[in-house]
């Protein structure tokens, strides 16, 4: 709701001068800040680019875009820690249609015997998106409503088939139309 409110936060996710979306990393940063604020005071910790599993020979390991952790229950001493791994993709990502399974489930959740994941798709559109940006064509391949339906349906199917609990969220990061004719500067 905040992304498309009267004072839309979606503008925070765009280089509004160049009329290009910011990167997936910047979308993940924005989402972390939003979660930190929304979950403040609830005993929840949100980590950004958290290493889930180290790589062999000391290289960079598997890292979730966001990992949200909290103590399960009211008692802290000896209580279990619950974890949700969040994978964030821009609608232009070449692996958008496969990463829910290949990345979130197969690389992050199953090897660690984790079950909870959220697949976040940032859906971007603007009436005067810089048409030299290759991401523009990739995002135009399907509408916001079709994207939401597709990823929600896939999350249900993957959850049932892989004994995990995946939630798909498609965020409307589109810009409102500019007043008057589009200007090039």
HELIX and SHEET records of a PDB file:
HELIX    1   1 UNK A    2  UNK A    4  5                                   3    
HELIX    2   2 UNK A    9  UNK A   13  5                                   5    
HELIX    3   3 UNK A   24  UNK A   38  1                                  15    
HELIX    4   4 UNK A   56  UNK A   58  5                                   3    
HELIX    5   5 UNK A   99  UNK A   99  1                                   1    
HELIX    6   6 UNK A  100  UNK A  109  3                                  10    
HELIX    7   7 UNK A  110  UNK A  112  5                                   3    
HELIX    8   8 UNK A  134  UNK A  139  1                                   6    
HELIX    9   9 UNK A  144  UNK A  162  1                                  19    
SHEET    1   A 2 UNK A  14  UNK A  15  0                                        
SHEET    2   A 2 UNK A  20  UNK A  21 -1                                        
SHEET    1   B 5 UNK A  44  UNK A  53  0                                        
SHEET    2   B 5 UNK A  62  UNK A  71 -1                                        
SHEET    3   B 5 UNK A  81  UNK A  90 -1                                        
SHEET    4   B 5 UNK A 116  UNK A 123  1                                        
SHEET    5   B 5 UNK A 165  UNK A 172  1                                        
END                                                                             
